[in-house]
Amino acid sequence: MSLILELLDRYWLQAGVVITIAGLLVFIAYQKHELKVKADQLVTAAALHSRDQQRIADLGKELTDQNNAVTALQAQQAAKQAQATASLAKAQTQQQKVVTLLASTDNKKLSTCEQAMPDVRAIIKGLQQ
């Protein structure tokens, strides 16, 4: 131990420089390690961000597809509603025509085919028009 003290006493300036350089090298090594850790964290965060961006894009496409499907269903429903309305109007017109044709029979109670045939022919002729 006394040899180390004697050497330090003789070479105190060189020892100080060596200790300072060693301290700087340790500090640089520590900073390099920290920088590598932070770089790895940054790469991981970038990968997560990229996955999140892709997921958001996929969800946006799914939402667009669902909106398009809803729009198509609404259009089909509107077409069916229009068709039903047209069919109902046609049926009401036919019903009115039948009521008009049956009005001429005046709820007669006919007992034979010969008595009913003129009215039947008139109704059939009216329905064919």
C-alpha positions in Angstrom: 0.0 0.0 0.0 2.8 2.3 0.7 4.1 1.8 -2.8 0.9 3.1 -4.3 1.0 6.1 -2.0 4.6 6.8 -3.0 3.8 6.5 -6.7 0.7 8.7 -6.3 2.8 11.3 -4.5 5.4 11.3 -7.3 3.0 11.1 -10.2 -0.1 12.9 -8.9 -0.6 14.9 -12.1 -0.5 11.8 -14.3 -2.7 9.9 -11.9 -5.3 12.7 -11.9 -5.3 12.6 -15.7 -5.7 8.8 -15.8 -8.6 9.0 -13.2 -10.3 11.8 -15.2 -9.9 9.9 -18.5 -11.2 6.7 -16.9 -14.2 8.6 -15.5 -14.9 10.1 -18.9 -14.7 6.6 -20.5 -17.1 5.2 -17.9 -19.5 8.1 -18.5 -19.3 7.7 -22.3 -19.9 3.9 -22.0 -22.9 4.6 -19.7 -24.3 7.2 -22.2 -23.8 4.8 -25.1 -25.7 2.1 -23.2 -28.6 4.5 -22.4 -28.7 5.7 -26.0 -28.9 2.1 -27.2 -31.8 1.4 -24.8 -33.6 4.6 -25.9 -33.1 3.7 -29.6 -34.6 0.2 -29.0 -37.5 1.8 -27.2 -38.0 4.2 -30.2 -37.9 1.3 -32.6 -40.5 -0.6 -30.5 -42.7 2.5 -30.3 -42.4 3.1 -34.1 -43.5 -0.5 -34.7 -46.5 -0.1 -32.3 -47.4 3.1 -34.0 -47.3 1.5 -37.4 -49.5 -1.3 -36.2 -51.9 1.2 -34.7 -52.0 3.2 -37.9 -52.8 0.0 -39.9 -55.5 -1.0 -37.4 -57.1 2.5 -37.7 -57.0 2.2 -41.5 -58.6 -1.2 -41.3 -61.3 0.0 -39.0 -62.0 3.0 -41.3 -62.4 0.6 -44.2 -64.7 -1.6 -42.2 -66.8 1.4 -41.2 -67.0 2.6 -44.8 -68.1 -0.9 -45.9 -70.8 -1.0 -43.2 -72.0 2.5 -44.2 -72.2 1.4 -47.8 -74.2 -1.7 -46.8 -76.6 0.4 -44.7 -77.0 2.7 -47.7 -77.7 -0.2 -50.0 -80.2 -1.7 -47.6 -82.0 1.7 -47.3 -82.2 1.9 -51.1 -83.6 -1.6 -51.3 -86.1 -0.7 -48.6 -87.2 2.4 -50.4 -87.6 0.4 -53.7 -89.6 -2.2 -51.9 -91.8 0.5 -50.3 -92.4 2.2 -53.6 -93.3 -1.2 -55.2 -95.6 -2.0 -52.3 -97.3 1.4 -52.6 -97.7 0.9 -56.4 -99.1 -2.6 -55.8 -101.5 -1.3 -53.2 -102.7 1.5 -55.5 -103.2 -1.0 -58.3 -105.1 -3.3 -55.9 -107.3 -0.4 -54.8 -108.0 0.5 -58.4 -109.0 -3.1 -59.2 -111.1 -3.3 -56.0 -112.9 -0.1 -57.1 -113.4 -1.5 -60.5 -114.9 -4.7 -59.1 -117.2 -2.7 -56.7 -118.3 -0.6 -59.7 -119.0 -3.8 -61.8 -120.8 -5.5 -58.9 -123.0 -2.4 -58.3 -124.8 -3.1 -61.5 -126.1 -6.4 -60.1 -127.9 -4.5 -57.3 -127.4 -7.6 -55.0 -129.9 -9.5 -57.1 -130.8 -13.0 -55.8 -130.8 -15.0 -59.1 -131.7 -18.6 -58.9 -130.6 -19.9 -62.4 -127.6 -19.6 -64.5 -129.6 -18.2 -67.3 -130.7 -15.3 -65.1 -127.1 -14.7 -63.8 -125.3 -15.0 -67.2 -125.9 -11.4 -68.5 -124.5 -10.0 -65.3 -121.6 -12.4 -65.3 -120.7 -11.6 -68.9 -120.9 -7.8 -68.1 -118.5 -8.3 -65.1 -116.0 -10.4 -67.1 -116.1 -7.9 -70.0 -115.5 -5.1 -67.5 -112.6 -6.9 -65.8 -111.0 -7.6 -69.2 -110.9 -3.9 -70.2 
